[in-house]
Amino acid sequence: MRDISVLKEVAAIFLPGEGSVSAQRFGKGHINDTYLVRVDDNPVVSCFVLQRINQHVFVDPPAVMENISRVTEHIRKSNAKCLELIPTVGGQHFYKSMNDEYWRAYEFVPGAIAYDQVLNTEQARETAAMFGEFQKLLADLPGPRLNETITDFHNTPTRYSHFHDAIGEDAFDRARHCGAEIDRALAWESEAGTLVMLHETGRIPERIIHNDTKLNNLLFDSASDKPICVVDLDTVMPGISLYDFGDMVRTATSPTAEDTTDLANVRMRLPYYAALVEGFVGAMADVLTDTEIENLSLSGKIITIETGLRFLTDYLCGDKYFGSQRPGHNLDRCRTQFALAASIETQFDEMQNIDRSFSR
C-alpha cells in the first residue's frame, strides 16, 4: 500500500479539505492500485475510490481516460446507471503527479457488492443481459472512434505470434516444464483465428465492447441482488461483440476458480451457457447479426483458448504481465483454461443447438 501521506496528497487534488483522510486497499483487481478513501469534513462526498493507473499495462493513460469520460457521459444521457468520475479541482479527469504517476477518482457506489463467481443460472442470465445492454447503450456513441487502450487485446493470431516468440526465446528455461500445454496450444492455433478472420472479411462488425466481462466487473445492489452497473472500464474500446460473450462463457460456466489445480472439476456447464445466451441475445436482439449469433459457442471456446495461451506465454516470459502468487501459478491458470476449452469441445454440438434456437 502507498504511504498514506502520498494518498492524502493525491486525494486533495480531487476533493480538497482540511479534515482527516484515511485510505485502505479496495477490491481484488490485479492491474491498478485501488483505494477506498474516506474524507471527514467534505459535505458532499464522504468516501470515494482512488486509483493509480498501471502504466505498464496501459501505456497511454490520457487515452484511457478520454475513452472512459466519453463512455460514461454517453451512458448517463440514457439515464442508465454508470460509474461517475470525480474531476480534479482543475476540472480534469485525471491527475499526473510530479513523478509521472496517473491517478483518477470515482464516486463510491453505496450499497453495492461484487461477486467473484456466478452463483446460479439466473445470475448468469442477468450478467449477460447487463453486459449486452452495456454494448447496446454504446452502439450510437458519436465519433471519433475510441482509442485502442491495449493494441490487439483480443487479436488471437497476434497472441499466437507472441507465444511463438516466447517459445523461441525460452528466456527462463521453462518450456521443458510445459511441453503438453505447448502442444495443445499449437493444435488449436488455426481454429483460434476464426473470429479475427470473420471480422477482417466483413462478416462480423466492429462494436464498442467492454473486453473484460468477468462477473466481478459488475456491481450488484446488496438489497435486490440485481446488477446495477458495469465497472473496470479501462479496456472499453472497439472490438468484436463476441469477445465479450466469449469471456463470459470462460468465466461464468465453470464451477471452479481460474487458477484451480483440481482439473477434474473444471467443466463447462450447459445450463449456464444457455442462460448466458438467453440474457445476451435478449438484450441485443435488435443489434446482433445472424453471423454473430451463429458463432456464440465458438467465441466461448476461442476466448478460453486465448486466455490460456496468454497465461502460458506469461509463464514462459517470467510472469511479467499477470504476476503470480506461487511458483507455476500462471501455468496452473493455463491448464485450467485449456481444461475448460476441452470441456467446451465435448459439448460443442449442444451449444450450437442453443445458438440456433435464437437465430432469426
Secondary structure, DSSP 8 states (H G I E B T S, - for coil): ---HHHHHHHHHHHS--SS-EEEEE-S--SSSEEEEEEESS-SS-SEEEEEE--TTT-S-HHHHHHHHHHHHHHHHHTT-----B---TTS-S-EE-TTS-EEEEEE--TTEE--SS--SHHHHHHHHHHHHHHHHHTTT--SS----SSTTTT-HHHHHHHHHHHHHH-TTS-GGG-HHHHHHHHHHHHHHTHHHHHHHTTSS--EEE-S---GGGEEEETTT--EEEE---TT-EEE-HHHHHHHHHHHHS-SS-TT-S-GGG----HHHHHHHHHHHHHHTTTT--HHHHHTHHHHHHHHHHHHHHHHHHHHHTTS-SS--SSTTHHHHHHHHHHHHHHHHHHTHHHHHHHHHHT--
